[in-house]
Amino acid sequence: MMDMFERVDGLYNSRRMASLGGGKEKIDRQKQKGKLTARERIELLLDRGSFMELNAFVRSRQSGGPLGDGVVTGFGKIHGRPVYLFSQDFTVTGGALGEMHAKKIAAVMDLALKNKTPFIGLNDSGGARIQEGVLSLDGYGHIFYRNVLCSGVIPQISVILGPCAGGAVYSPALTDFVFMNEKTGQMFITGPKVIKTATGESVSACELGGASIHNSISGNAHFSAASDEAVLKEVRKLLSYIPQNHEEKPPAQARPEKDDDMRPALMTVLPEDVRQPYDVKNVIFEIADKGTFFEVQQHFAKNAVVGFARIAGEVAGVIANQPKHLAGSLNMDAADKISRFIRFCDSYQIPILTLVDVPGFLPGIREEHGGVIRHGAKILYAYAEATAAKVTVILRKAYGGAYVALNSKALGADAVFAWPNAEIAVMGAEEAADMLFANEIKSAANQKAAKEQKVRQCMQAASPFIAARHGMVDDIIDPKETRKKLIQTFEMLKSKQENRPKKKHGNIPL
């Protein structure tokens, strides 16, 4: 009989075998592609020495196969805070998901939900394990079901570090944030070969579902970086802004020393000509603590800017129109981007700051036929549904339905501020003058002077003082005091609670 020492030696030998995954040759091939192994990724992501593996000795019931069945699962810490995770091992059957592989992921997701702890998936898989047939598909279903159960309770993050194909893409799509490696990450439901057979179209894997496609065109991803190391560093950064679960507040940091609340640079950030563009990020940088703005989906729907920032050490979700792109107007993609971000912030008690400079919804046949009404309604729904602290600053234009949609007082904003140059109206002064006084201007002896006089009249009607008189703006503020006012207002709203009618759930216009 073996003694305990021999049994322990056998245990360590089994662990060593499990750590090799598909073997040294396949690991070398993984490295040649510029990819780290499943375990190396975990070591980089987590605080040093904090990882504890679960179910390392699981094997496929179909064929035995390597220990672990192609996925490493467990828990550890990031910034000293616990997280649960899985990391797929491409060296084992291409990371393909089978019955036991899926059971391992489902088990660790259950633990994350029970402990109300963030969940991270490191994806590197060719898709379903074909030889296991319907058991693989059933496995995906169990993961998707848990993604939905976890949604709004714990943050879920997907990291695409290799292929993610077929049904596998739906788990990342159900999570809160998706990161992609720019060189190796790919997501698609049907790959290039299937598309070639079905439609005759020729496309490479990167052109079909690479990081640049999903970060800039489809909007399926939120972040990208050039290597596994850089991507995992960004994941750690994101987690510094968000809470562990829906019952906690986001993690606060000490307020920067020698930090001045007054920001005189905001006096000159807007161009004198109201039709000229500018970069709204310069406004955000002045409002936020230095170096803390962390943009989300920066390459998608660039006419809207969203991201996290710290204001006096406290986290806020920032939403802003970007006049540099499409004049800051709202279109279908911007509506999806904004509404999704609002709902994440609201789920996790993150205060929402909205910076408004919007000429309206983008006009055009493509937008109307594409469903801009439905997409735009998502913003209205998301803001009205949100009970987190909601503060708006109108920087310049706020026209039409877009003014209403972007956290107006009527949609439940807790505080609305406007700069003294703000214009709040159904449309711009020139367009309003042409519409309201067309005959009068046409019949005037001096049409140019008559038009200018009517434009001035319409501009007066759009004054923020008119909106303030009717309670739609709480205060008209000096731009350089914007940061100071926001610090005071978010402090005032720290204990905000708001009860809504009891219901199973609403029906957002998806």
C-alpha positions in Angstrom: 0.0 0.0 0.0 1.1 3.6 -0.7 1.8 5.8 2.2 0.6 9.4 2.5 3.9 10.8 1.0 3.5 8.7 -2.1 -0.1 9.7 -2.5 0.8 13.4 -2.2 3.5 12.9 -4.7 0.9 11.4 -7.0 -1.4 14.4 -6.4 1.3 16.8 -7.4 2.1 14.8 -10.5 -1.6 14.9 -11.5 -1.6 18.7 -10.9 1.5 19.0 -13.1 -0.2 16.9 -15.8 -3.3 19.1 -15.6 -1.2 22.3 -15.9 0.2 21.1 -19.2 -3.2 21.1 -20.8 -2.8 19.7 -24.4 1.0 19.2 -23.9 4.2 21.1 -24.6 4.0 20.9 -28.4 0.6 22.6 -28.4 1.7 25.1 -25.8 4.6 26.1 -28.0 2.2 26.5 -30.9 0.0 28.8 -28.7 3.1 30.9 -27.9 4.1 31.2 -31.6 0.7 32.8 -32.3 1.5 35.5 -29.6 -1.0 34.0 -27.2 -0.4 33.2 -23.5 -1.6 30.0 -22.0 -4.8 29.8 -20.0 -2.9 29.7 -16.7 -0.5 32.5 -17.6 -3.5 34.7 -18.4 -5.0 34.0 -14.9 -1.6 34.8 -13.2 -1.4 38.1 -15.1 -5.0 39.1 -14.3 -5.1 38.3 -10.6 -3.2 39.6 -7.7 0.0 37.6 -7.3 -0.5 34.3 -5.5 -4.3 34.7 -5.0 -5.6 32.1 -7.5 -7.3 29.0 -6.2 -8.3 26.4 -8.8 -11.5 24.4 -8.8 -12.4 21.1 -10.5 -8.9 20.6 -11.9 -9.4 16.9 -12.3 -12.6 16.9 -14.3 -12.5 14.9 -17.5 -14.8 14.5 -20.5 -17.2 11.5 -20.1 -17.0 10.9 -23.8 -13.4 10.1 -24.3 -11.5 10.7 -21.1 -9.2 13.3 -22.4 -6.8 15.6 -20.5 -7.5 16.7 -16.9 -9.5 19.9 -16.7 -11.4 19.3 -19.9 -10.0 22.4 -21.7 -10.9 25.1 -19.1 -9.3 26.4 -15.9 -11.8 27.7 -13.3 -11.5 29.2 -9.9 -11.3 32.4 -7.9 -8.8 35.0 -6.8 -8.4 38.7 -6.1 -8.0 41.9 -8.2 -7.0 45.0 -6.2 -7.6 42.8 -3.1 -11.2 42.2 -4.0 -12.5 38.7 -4.9 -13.5 37.6 -8.4 -14.5 34.3 -9.9 -13.3 33.3 -13.4 -12.7 30.8 -16.1 -9.9 30.6 -18.7 -10.4 28.4 -21.7 -7.4 26.3 -22.8 -7.0 26.3 -26.6 -4.3 23.6 -26.3 -7.0 21.1 -25.4 -9.3 20.3 -28.4 -9.0 24.0 -29.5 -10.7 25.1 -26.3 -14.0 23.5 -27.6 -16.8 23.4 -25.1 -18.2 20.0 -24.1 -20.5 18.8 -21.4 -17.9 18.8 -18.5 -16.2 21.9 -19.7 -19.6 23.7 -19.5 -20.4 22.2 -16.1 -17.1 23.6 -14.7 -18.0 27.1 -16.0 -21.6 26.8 -14.7 -20.4 25.7 -11.3 -18.0 28.6 -10.9 -20.8 31.0 -12.1 -23.1 29.7 -9.4 -20.4 30.4 -6.8 -20.0 33.9 -8.1 -23.7 34.6 -7.9 -24.0 33.1 -4.4 -21.1 35.2 -3.2 -22.2 38.3 -5.1 -18.8 38.6 -6.7 -17.7 39.8 -10.2 -17.3 37.1 -12.8 -14.8 37.1 -15.6 -14.6 34.8 -18.7 -11.3 34.5 -20.6 -12.5 33.1 -24.0 -10.3 31.2 -26.4 -12.3 28.5 -28.1 -13.3 27.1 -31.5 -16.9 26.7 -30.3 -18.9 23.6 -29.5 -17.2 20.2 -29.3 -18.8 18.6 -32.3 -18.2 15.0 -31.1 -20.3 15.6 -28.0 -23.2 16.8 -30.1 -26.2 18.1 -28.2 -24.5 17.8 -24.9 -22.3 20.7 -26.0 -25.3 22.8 -27.0 -27.0 22.1 -23.7 -23.8 23.2 -22.0 -24.0 26.6 -23.7 -27.7 26.9 -22.6 -26.7 26.5 -19.0 -24.1 29.2 -19.3 -26.5 31.6 -21.0 -29.1 31.0 -18.4 -26.6 31.9 -15.7 -25.5 35.0 -17.6 -29.0 36.3 -17.4 -29.5 35.4 -13.7 -26.3 37.2 -12.9 -27.1 40.3 -15.0 -27.7 43.3 -12.8 -26.6 41.4 -9.7 -22.8 41.0 -10.3 -20.6 42.6 -13.0 -19.8 40.2 -15.8 -16.8 40.7 -18.0 -15.8 38.7 -21.2 -12.3 38.8 -22.6 -11.8 37.5 -26.1 -8.2 36.4 -26.5 -8.6 33.9 -29.4 -11.5 32.6 -31.5 -15.1 32.8 -30.1 -17.3 31.2 -32.6 -20.9 29.9 -33.1 -23.1 29.8 -30.0 -20.1 30.7 -27.9 -20.5 34.4 -28.8 -23.8 34.7 -27.0 -22.3 34.5 -23.5 -20.1 37.5 -24.1 -23.0 39.3 -25.7 -25.0 38.8 -22.5 -22.2 40.1 -20.2 -21.6 43.8 -19.3 -18.3 44.4 -21.0 -16.3 42.7 -23.7 -12.6 43.1 -24.2 -10.7 41.9 -27.3 -7.1 41.2 -28.2 -6.5 43.2 -31.4 -4.3 40.5 -32.9 -5.8 37.2 -31.9 -9.4 37.9 -30.7 -12.3 37.0 -33.1 -16.0 36.7 -32.7 -18.5 35.5 -35.3 -21.6 33.2 -35.4 -20.7 31.7 -38.8 -17.1 31.7 -39.8 -15.5 32.6 -43.2 -15.8 29.0 -44.6 -19.5 28.8 -43.8 -20.2 32.2 -45.3 -18.3 31.3 -48.4 -20.4 28.2 -48.8 -23.7 29.8 -48.0 -23.4 33.1 -49.7 -20.3 33.0 -51.9 -18.8 35.9 -50.0 -15.0 35.8 -49.3 -13.8 37.3 -46.1 -11.0 36.7 -43.6 -11.6 35.9 -40.0 -10.3 39.3 -38.9 -12.3 41.2 -41.5 -15.4 39.3 -40.4 -15.1 39.4 -36.6 -11.8 41.0 -35.5 -11.4 43.4 -32.7 -11.5 46.5 -34.9 -14.8 45.4 -36.4 -16.5 44.8 -33.1 -15.1 47.9 -31.4 -15.9 50.3 -34.2 -18.6 48.9 -36.5 -20.8 46.3 -34.8 -20.5 47.7 -31.2 -20.3 44.2 -29.8 -17.1 45.0 -27.9 -16.2 47.8 -25.6 -12.4 47.7 -25.3 -9.4 46.4 -27.2 -5.6 46.2 -26.8 -2.6 44.9 -28.7 -1.7 41.9 -26.5 -3.0 39.6 -23.9 -0.9 41.5 -21.3 -2.4 44.9 -22.3 -6.0 43.6 -22.4 -5.8 42.0 -19.0 -4.3 45.3 -17.6 -7.4 47.1 -18.9 -9.7 44.6 -17.3 -8.0 45.3 -13.9 -8.4 49.0 -14.5 -12.2 48.7 -15.3 -12.7 46.7 -12.0 -11.2 49.7 -10.0 -14.3 51.7 -11.0 -17.2 49.2 -10.4 -18.6 47.7 -7.3 -18.7 44.0 -6.4 -22.4 43.7 -6.7 -25.7 45.7 -7.0 -25.9 46.2 -3.2 -22.6 48.0 -2.9 -21.4 51.4 -3.9 -18.5 51.8 -6.4 -15.0 51.9 -4.7 -14.1 55.4 -3.6 -10.5 56.8 -3.6 -8.9 59.6 -1.7 -9.5 63.0 -3.2 -6.4 64.3 -5.0 -4.3 66.6 -2.9 -4.1 70.3 -3.9 -7.1 69.7 -6.1 -8.8 73.0 -7.2 -12.6 72.8 -7.7 -12.5 75.9 -9.9 -11.6 75.2 -13.6 -11.1 78.5 -15.5 -10.2 76.5 -18.6 -13.9 75.8 -19.0 -14.4 79.5 -19.8 -12.7 79.1 -23.2 -13.3 75.5 -24.1 -16.3 76.3 -26.4 -15.7 78.1 -29.7 -17.3 81.6 -30.2 -19.1 80.4 -33.3 -21.9 78.0 -32.0 -21.7 76.1 -35.3 -18.0 75.2 -34.7 -17.1 71.8 -33.3 -14.9 71.1 -30.3 -13.8 68.0 -28.3 -16.2 67.4 -25.4 -13.5 65.2 -23.8 -11.7 68.5 -22.9 -14.7 69.4 -20.8 -14.7 65.9 -19.2 -11.0 66.2 -18.4 -11.6 69.5 -16.6 -14.5 68.2 -14.6 -12.9 64.9 -13.6 -10.0 64.2 -11.3 -6.8 64.3 -13.3 -6.2 61.2 -15.4 -9.3 59.3 -14.2 -11.5 59.3 -17.2 -11.8 55.8 -18.5 -13.7 55.8 -21.8 -16.0 52.9 -22.9 -16.5 52.0 -26.6 -14.4 54.9 -27.7 -14.3 53.7 -31.3 -18.0 53.0 -31.7 -20.7 55.7 -32.3 -18.1 58.5 -31.8 -20.9 61.2 -31.7 -21.5 60.0 -28.1 -18.8 59.7 -25.4 -19.4 57.4 -22.4 -17.1 56.2 -19.7 -16.2 56.3 -16.0 -14.5 59.1 -14.1 -13.7 60.1 -10.6 -15.0 63.4 -9.3 -13.4 64.2 -5.9 -12.5 60.5 -5.6 -16.0 59.3 -6.2 -16.9 57.3 -9.3 -19.5 58.6 -11.8 -20.6 57.4 -15.2 -20.2 60.2 -17.8 -22.4 60.5 -20.9 -21.7 63.4 -23.4 -22.5 64.4 -26.9 -19.4 64.8 -29.1 -19.7 67.8 -31.5 -16.6 66.6 -33.3 -18.6 63.8 -34.9 -22.0 64.3 -36.6 -22.2 67.6 -34.7 -23.0 65.5 -31.6 -26.4 64.4 -32.9 -28.0 61.2 -31.8 -28.3 58.2 -34.2 -29.2 54.6 -33.8 -25.7 53.5 -32.7 -25.3 56.3 -30.2 -28.7 55.5 -28.7 -27.7 51.9 -28.2 -24.4 52.9 -26.7 -25.8 55.5 -24.3 -28.8 53.5 -23.1 -26.8 50.4 -22.4 -24.3 52.4 -20.4 -27.0 54.1 -18.4 -28.5 50.7 -17.5 -25.2 49.4 -16.3 -24.6 52.4 -14.1 -28.1 52.2 -12.7 -27.7 48.5 -12.0 -24.7 49.1 -9.8 -25.6 52.4 -8.1 -23.1 54.5 -10.1 -24.2 58.2 -10.3 -24.8 59.4 -13.9 -23.5 62.7 -15.3 -24.8 63.9 -18.6 -23.1 66.7 -20.6 -25.5 67.9 -23.3 -24.6 69.6 -26.6 -27.1 68.1 -29.1 -28.7 69.5 -32.2 -31.2 66.7 -32.3 -31.5 63.2 -33.8 -29.6 62.6 -37.0 -31.9 63.2 -40.0 -32.0 60.8 -43.0 -33.8 58.0 -44.7 -31.3 55.4 -43.4 -31.9 56.4 -39.8 -35.7 56.4 -40.2 -35.8 53.1 -42.0 -33.3 51.6 -39.6 -35.6 52.3 -36.6 -34.2 55.4 -35.0 -37.5 55.9 -33.3 -37.2 52.6 -31.5 -33.5 53.1 -30.8 -34.0 56.6 -29.6 -36.8 55.4 -27.3 -34.2 53.2 -25.5 -32.5 56.4 -24.2 -35.8 57.8 -22.9 -36.6 54.5 -21.3 -33.1 54.0 -19.7 -33.0 57.5 -18.2 -36.6 57.4 -16.9 -36.1 53.9 -15.5 -32.8 54.8 -13.7 -33.0 55.6 -10.0 -29.2 56.2 -9.5 -28.3 59.9 -8.9 -28.7 61.7 -12.3 -27.3 65.1 -13.0 -27.3 67.0 -16.3 -25.2 70.0 -17.5 -26.3 71.7 -20.7 -23.1 73.0 -22.3 -24.5 74.6 -25.5 -27.3 73.3 -27.7 -30.2 71.2 -26.4 -32.8 70.9 -29.1 -36.0 69.0 -29.7 -36.6 65.4 -28.6 -32.9 64.9 -28.0 -33.0 67.6 -25.2 -35.9 65.6 -23.6 -34.1 62.3 -24.1 -30.8 63.3 -22.5 -31.8 63.3 -18.8 -34.1 66.3 -18.8 -35.9 67.3 -15.7 -39.1 65.7 -17.1 -37.4 62.3 -17.3 -36.4 62.4 -13.7 -33.1 64.2 -13.5 -32.2 65.1 -9.9 -30.5 68.3 -10.9 -30.1 70.1 -14.3 -27.6 72.9 -14.7 -27.0 75.1 -17.8 -24.1 77.3 -18.8 -25.3 80.9 -19.6 -24.7 80.4 -23.3 -27.0 77.4 -23.5 -29.8 77.2 -26.0 -32.8 75.1 -25.0 -35.5 75.0 -27.7 -37.4 72.8 -30.2 -34.8 73.7 -32.9 -32.0 76.1 -33.7 -32.8 79.9 -33.9 -32.2 80.1 -37.7 -34.4 77.1 -38.5 -37.1 78.4 -36.1 -37.1 81.8 -37.7 -37.4 80.3 -41.2 -40.3 78.2 -40.1 -42.2 80.7 -38.0 -41.7 83.9 -39.9 -41.1 82.8 -43.5 -43.8 85.1 -45.0 -42.9 88.0 -42.8 -39.2 87.8 -43.8 -40.1 87.3 -47.5 -42.3 90.4 -47.5 -39.8 92.7 -45.6 -38.1 95.5 -47.5 -34.8 94.3 -46.1 -35.0 90.6 -45.9 -31.6 90.1 -44.3 -32.3 92.6 -41.5 -35.7 91.1 -40.9 -34.2 87.6 -40.7 -31.5 88.7 -38.3 -34.2 90.3 -36.1 -36.3 87.2 -36.0 -33.3 85.0 -35.3 -32.4 87.2 -32.3 -36.0 86.9 -31.2 -35.9 83.1 -31.4 -32.5 83.0 -29.6 -34.1 84.9 -26.7 -36.8 82.4 -26.5 -34.2 79.6 -26.3 -32.4 81.3 -23.4 -31.6 79.1 -20.4 -33.3 81.7 -18.2 -36.6 80.8 -19.8 -36.1 77.1 -18.9 -35.0 78.1 -15.4 -38.1 80.3 -15.0 -40.3 77.2 -15.6 -38.2 74.9 -13.3 -36.7 72.9 -16.1 -33.2 74.1 -15.2 -32.3 74.2 -11.5 -29.4 76.7 -11.9 -27.5 78.6 -14.5 -23.9 78.3 -13.6 -20.5 79.9 -14.3 -18.7 77.3 -16.4 -15.5 77.5 -14.3 -17.6 76.5 -11.3 -19.0 73.3 -13.0 -16.8 70.9 -11.1 -17.5 72.5 -7.8 -21.2 72.4 -8.4 -21.0 68.7 -9.4 -19.0 67.8 -6.3 -21.6 69.5 -4.1 -24.6 68.0 -6.0 -23.3 64.4 -6.0 -22.5 64.7 -2.3 -26.1 65.9 -1.7 -27.4 62.9 -3.7 -25.3 60.2 -1.9 -28.2 58.8 0.1 -30.8 59.0 -2.7 -33.5 56.4 -2.7 -36.4 56.2 -5.1 -39.3 53.8 -5.1 -41.1 52.8 -8.3 -44.3 51.0 -9.0 -44.1 47.3 -8.3 -43.9 45.2 -11.4 -42.2 42.1 -12.8 -40.2 44.2 -15.2 -40.8 46.8 -17.9 -40.7 46.3 -21.6 -37.8 48.4 -23.0 -38.1 49.0 -26.8 -35.4 46.6 -27.9 
